[in-house]
Amino acid sequence: MAPLIFRPPLCWIAPLAAAWLLLGAGPAALRAQAPPEYQVKAVFLLNFAQFVEWPPEAYAGADAPLVIGVLGADPFGDTLEETVRGERAHGHPLVVQRFRRAQDVRECHILFIAPSENGRLEPALAALPARHVLTVGDGDDFAPRGGTIGFRTAQNKIRLRINLAAAKAADLTISSKLLRAAELVGPPEVAR
Amino acid sequence: MKPARNPFLSPPSAAGRRRTPPARRRGAVLLSLGALLALGGPALSAQTAPVRPPGELKKMSLEELLDIEVTSVSKRPEKLSGAPSAIQVITADDIRRAGAASLPEALRLAANLEVAQIDSRQWAIAARGFNNTTTNKLLVLIDGRTVYTPLYAGVFWDAQDTLLEDLAQIEVISGPGATQWGANAVNGVINITTKSAKDTIGTLLLGGGGTEAQGFGGLRYGAEIRPDLHYRVYAKTARAGDSALPAGADAGDAWHRTQAGFRLDWEPAAGDQFTLQGDLYGGAIAQPALADVKIGGGNLLGRWSRGLPGGSNLKLQLYFDRTHRVVPGSFSEDLDFYDLDFQHHVAVGARHDVVWGFGYRLMDDDVSNGPTLAFLPPQVRREWFNVFVEDRLRFLEDRAQLTAGAKLEHNEYTGFEIQPSVRLDWSVADNRTLWAAVSRAVRTPSRIDRELVSPAAPPYLLSSSPNFASEVLLAYELGLRMQSSPRLTLSLATFFHDYDDLRSLEPVAPPAPFPVVIANGLEGRSYGAEFTADWRATAAWRWQLGYNELRVDSRPKPGSLDRTSTRSQNLDPHRQLLLRSSVGFAGSWEFDATLRAVAPIEFQAVPGYAELDLRLGWRPVPEWEFSLVGQNLLHRRHAEFGPPGSRREIERGVYGKLTWRR
């Protein structure tokens, strides 16, 4: 039983090292894959569908889908579709829709407002249907500015901020389990 | 360490070679095969790539999602351990729902580990073979603190504990991790981490008791001092009953243990994080006809990590660890460790990620020798230092990564040791990753190899050797991780391990079997496969399956006269199966079942067995949680490890537990 020890001759080492360094010299090609941050956020959106209750009139019918919308420059790539594929919440299948402008949003249960809209967040919130839209966005100030659930990142971990007044105004019930995992923020003033 | 149970001191008896009844063995095999077939036949696949498949994330609870570290757009890899390897992660939720009452019980949830309970407090835990009472090829870390003993490079599992409710997760890597983790990470790494103090705000009280876990209680209080400064303090105590002799009588090895500790986390600025934590513990374990074994110790650890612009970061960790152990009739030990680790992680160019670092370790070990064995000299001071560098290169439009690195380590026994590895992972499709690795790892000598004699005075029956060299492993691994649907994740890791210079016991005056001297007279090979499947049947019902095949073969090298160690080093079941079902129902109820089936250990004539743990949990309001746990329910008692003469058996146990948190 001879040990299978592989010893590269010394003359290999220099070209190998050169190849190693050269391989890394070119510019990185970008790939249509979301960074893990948005993979995790996509799963949070799926969780919100489970932990938030919409009144029956929020759905067009018993079999109507629960719509997860993305407003603005979509940071998810294909991740969001992959995440919700085959999933149901409260008996409704989940579908993803994308919206260019807040005025286009009609039937939508969860709306992720992309960071591209941060500069015009208040007008966007005001243009949304008054009820049944759970707005979700990035940044420390998303929920204080009138969004319902804000993601913020601290020490590379995602933290949740929930604006209960905004949820109430939209006629949504957020489960205590989700509330426990989040930081509740005011002010209660909702920009719509 | 009980000398009577140590393989060095009691070579297997003739009875140890007796074969187990074939019917029993066939049962375990059929059970395993049946479960595999039920899964759908050619379900061969997949282990962790840095980008987690969405299905893996979807299985996590809200708390777990909030706890995972995400990569920001700068593309910094998540963690060092995220490199492609046969990694399995046990989450805090898994541990709670399985009803594990101790760290070794929690480790039973890792399908890539062999976990055998020896008696009430001793455990034989290994990855990829060479399991023993003194398993020495596994590295175990608790919050970055190495917990193996320098006496035999194994772990005193009776002294390792924490409040299980504080655990964040346990990562179990089977296969070598030496390039990143250092010597002793030969066959695997167990990395146990606790939650940040920020995530344990409030009060937690728990208590319960039953037949084996006779009584336990715990208390934790966590609070915010300032928005960037959090702390927690905890205390716990536990008392466990005797294991059983094969005839059913109590083995007289009941134990009790108490531990307290704290953790402080300060985040003065984004990316800056200070942690200060410490524990103190003490306990006693009964021994028949002798005074109690006494254990005690404590540790204090400080860690600073800092994120730098451009996604690079620095980490500095310092700790002190003291262990005290008195084993009447055998030996006692006072052991101090001082340890420093530094790591710098930096992105170089667009495609390279470089991690480099160094470490220093100082040990003061003071043993009082008993009549049966002695470490000579009894008191030693030893130093270790290491440097390592590893580069991860992304290519094929970031679909593939090649990670190459080496650790250079210096120890006082054998001088410099180099432990290189090359790993490749390749996303062959969006839902599957193929990985391969070649690595070299060494198990450097411990005190047992270089400084042990038995009995304590001449003429010695066993003596160690000043020439004992490191045991060397060359490992070849190939694995596949696959997300075959949003609800089903499969993984398969296969390996071939080639060992040289394994420890042997060479007779000094053959054919007389004794005295023997320790040498590096064996070589060995092992191969096997580790398969896991994780299926979320519905949002509330999850199934997990783990199945392992393992063959270990060692034999004397030319010139070696050792004819016993190949048996004492082959104490690994050929296959084992883990099947778990976790279901939540009616809003506040949870029901978990964990079945494990383990093939026989032939050279110890330990029969194969199957055992079942059940847990029923009820959380009617957020503050209160009630649970009832049954452990090892299928038999009144069963054996998991040990030669027939000194074997202890593990009894069926039931306990209830009450948790209150606010």
Interface residues (C-beta under 8 A of the other chain):
Chain A: M1 P3 L4 I5 F6 W20 L23 G24 A25 G26 P27 A28 A29 R31 Q33 P35 P36 E37 Q39 V40 A42 V43 F44 L46 N47 Q50 F51 T79 E82 T83 R85 G86 E87 T153 A154 Q155 N156 K157 I158 R159 L160 S176 K177 L178 R180 A181
Chain B: P50 V51 R52 P54 L57 K58 M60 L62 E63 L65 L66 D67 I68 E69 V70 T71 S72 V73 K75 E78 S196 E267 A270 G271 Q273 V348 G349 A350 R351 H352 D391 L393 R394 F395 E397 D398 R399 A404 D430 V438 L474 S485 P486 R487 D498 D500 E523 R525 A539 R555 P622
